[in-house]
Amino acid sequence: MSIVFCGAIFGFFYAWVCSTMWGLDQADPRVAIAAMQGMNASVRNMGFFPAFFLTPAVLGLTAILTNFKGHKVSARWFASATGVYLIFGLFLTLTVNVPMNKALSEIALPDDVETARKIWRDYSQRWQFWNQARTAASGIALAFAGLGLAKL
């Protein structure tokens, strides 16, 4: 189960890296801002909730159960996956990407394309940097969970 949860959140973040943001960067910045505002408003849903919020719980529970069953090496890998995702996936998102999304949601869509271009460029570059960080962290957590499973 840990592998499925890690894979889901890694895939979610990865899709933003290699398609969504690149596509928005190619669009009219007014369209990009409006689209991102819409996506950010809709992402808080029951499809996203398990992968984003329950991944550390599932990983932590897996670490505890594997440790309890005497699989100490596996437990350490699952515990490491838990820590990596908690700090660099969940916490990073809640402290960096979410506040950026909130700030963007409060911006009135400008009519002027140059003003929109500046807003979008500033937002997109910073947001993508931090999204790549949480994507890498989620990939590392997935790899650690895979190692935990392999060591059972």
C-alpha positions, 0 to 999 in steps of 0.5 A: 500500500505504501508504494501505491500512495508514494507512487500516486503523489510522486506522479501527481507532482511529476505531471506538473513538472513535465506538462502542466506548467510547461503548457501554461508557460506557453499560453497567454499569461492571462489564461495561465493565471486564470487556469492556475487559479482554477486548478488550485481551487479544485485540487483540494478534493477527495481524489487528491486527499489520500495521496497527499495527506495519507501517504506519511500515515501509510508509510509510518504505519508500514514502518511500525508494522515491519519493525514490529514483525522484526524486519528492522532494515525494511522498517528503517527504509519506510521510516526514512520514506516517511520523514522525506515525504513529511518534510520535503513533500507535505511540509514544503507544499503547505509552507511554500506552494500553498501560500504562493497559490493563495497569493495568486488566487487573490490577484485580480486578473489583469487586462494588460498582457504585460502586467499578466506576463510579469505576474505569471513569470514571477509566480511560475518560476518560483512555483516550479522550482519548489514543485521540482523539489517536492517532486524529487522528494516524493520520488526519493520517498517512493524509492525508499519505500521500494527498498523497504519492500525489497528488504522484506 
